[in-house]
Amino acid sequence: MTEDLTKRITQFLEIDTNYAVIISGDYGIGKTFYFKNKLFPLVRNINVPNSESEEKYRPILISLFGIKSVEEIQKQIFLELFPLLKNKGVKIASDIGKSLLKVFSGVDIEQYVNDADTSTSDIINYNKLLLCFDDIDRKSDDLQIKELFGFINNLVENSNTKVIIIANEDVLRKEESNNDEDTYSVIREKVIGISIKFNTDVVSIYGQIINSKYKDSLPVYFNYLKDYNQSIIARIEQNNKNIRNLVFFLEHYKIIFNSLDEYLKPDDNLNPFRKEIFELILNFTLPISIEYKMGSLKPKYFKDIKDLHIGGLFDLSAFLSDGPSMKIKSKEEKVETYQEIYKRKYLDDTVQRKKVFFESIFNYITGSSSFSIDKLIEELKSIFVIEDNKVPKREKVLNTLSYWQCIDLNTNEYRKLTNEMLKFVDTGEYKLDQYPTVFHYATRFNNLLNYNLENLKKRFKRGIKKGTFEYKPSLHFHLHISANTEFYEDLKEVAEYCIQINKEIKVKSEKEEVENLFELFQNNFKEFLEKVNESNTELRYKPIFAKFNFNKFWSTLKKAKNTELIEFGFDMARRYTKYVYPDLNPEKYFLEQLKEKLESEIGKSRTTKMDNIAYEFLVSKINESINNFE
């Protein structure tokens, strides 16, 4: 795509001109990369028109990012020129010292001037320069565009300098226009002769980048990037062809790839899943890298993106929930949330693909922590289920039947493996969030094996009932079913049953948790307080006290030491801060009951003075806590 641009620029250099050329395009699409890596090497071999000894052009790139004045630009040009002069092994002659001082006002170069018999033409001619001004649309507001273009006009008209401006011209025009008057066009008309739209050739740039960065130093990574070039390039093109996003991804992914590649080589358990592992990680890391580099993925959206990725093969979250019902948008609400935009761009529910969340990678890309291969391996072992340092037979069967490995099986092999898979269903050996996937594998391709779906659903429910599971929060997010999936209603019924079982597990586990906590409260009051109010744990935000039998709680509390009551008061203040966590609202009634009991004990004849002090202190802390509830 850049071949024609290169040809137009070389033709511009071969003729006499008194105008500048502007190359316009969006930020980060590879304009600077093109100039440095493709154009400049060619320019250095182009003869300057009408030169006596076939002089070649000298391309110089000047960034105007944050530049406040023409004087600063002049300094930048001189700093780029001086190494050229220094390389010639000469000092600036006195006859040209004055002219340089005049052109580059404010630059102290007197120290380089002597009386050597060296002419201006032997050192530098402005008509031998190709000055490329980059980031013009990112200059300081102190530098007016009119002043800048006046400086450029002087270069092209009076010094015969070739000038190319690299910018986003749409931004320039917007910034310089006032009251619908296009003042930018009026200014540019005097200076710009040709305006060329820069079209990024992502394929070409991608090849150049990976060749120069990784071919020799990291050949394994280089070959991987070659194999997956279409997937990576497609994502970059999807996001305005921004090359900065590409470089950001490649450099960060390098750390992940090299660490994982080194780990997998001797690992017999995960290595068989090598291809799928790297595909999962690529499909996760690439969008996260792009969105974060663009500034779209802000901390306030981190949880939304996590919720999108923690699902499995299908999407049922809009219909099933083991928590509060989800809000359904009205037809009038047209504005997409960031979560919806991200899902539309990167998570296609019509494609049968695992959706997983790698917290180790997410935290690394977003700058929350360094990359830890150990944490990533833990996540992979959870996804691919490694037990006793080996992959269980049930997981090997499931993997063989996955998309699209199963397509090479003949009918007998396919039937045999499916029957093996269903035997593991009969004994309840799969995880709760796997059963919808297993059911789909058994019935896909228009029920290839002709199962009776009603009997098959009953078989699944019997098997699930036999399983031993731990409660999985927000299981509905882990069960992803697209509405156009085969036998959708049957699949949904299996998923609903999994969620029902999950709810039963939750009730049972919460009951056991409350019983264990109350036993701890009775036997070790101090340890109980530490456990319940430990920061960054679930108990800190669970309404545990509301679930206790209050009369039994009061009977135990009355036996506590006064020092323990004082500590309990301080813990209450820490637990119920100014803005009480909403899930703790049920504990307000518990506090009111406790306050009433304590006040009834204060002043009684059998209550000692020290007890009164402890009770009154605790009541004061309870009052403060109650006032913090909405």
Helices and strands as residue ranges (DSSP letters): H 3-13, E 20-24, H 31-34, I 35-39, H 40-43, E 58-63, H 70-87, E 92-93, H 94-103, G 110-112, E 113-114, H 120-123, G 126-128, E 129-134, G 136-138, H 145-158, E 162-167, H 169-176, H 183-188, E 192-197, H 202-214, H 219-227, H 229-238, H 243-264, G 271-273, H 274-294, G 299-301, H 302-309, H 338-346, H 359-365, H 373-383, H 393-400, G 405-408, H 411-426, G 432-434, H 435-447, H 453-466, H 475-478, H 488-523, H 525-532, G 538-541, H 544-547, H 550-557, H 562-575, G 582-584, H 587-601, H 609-627
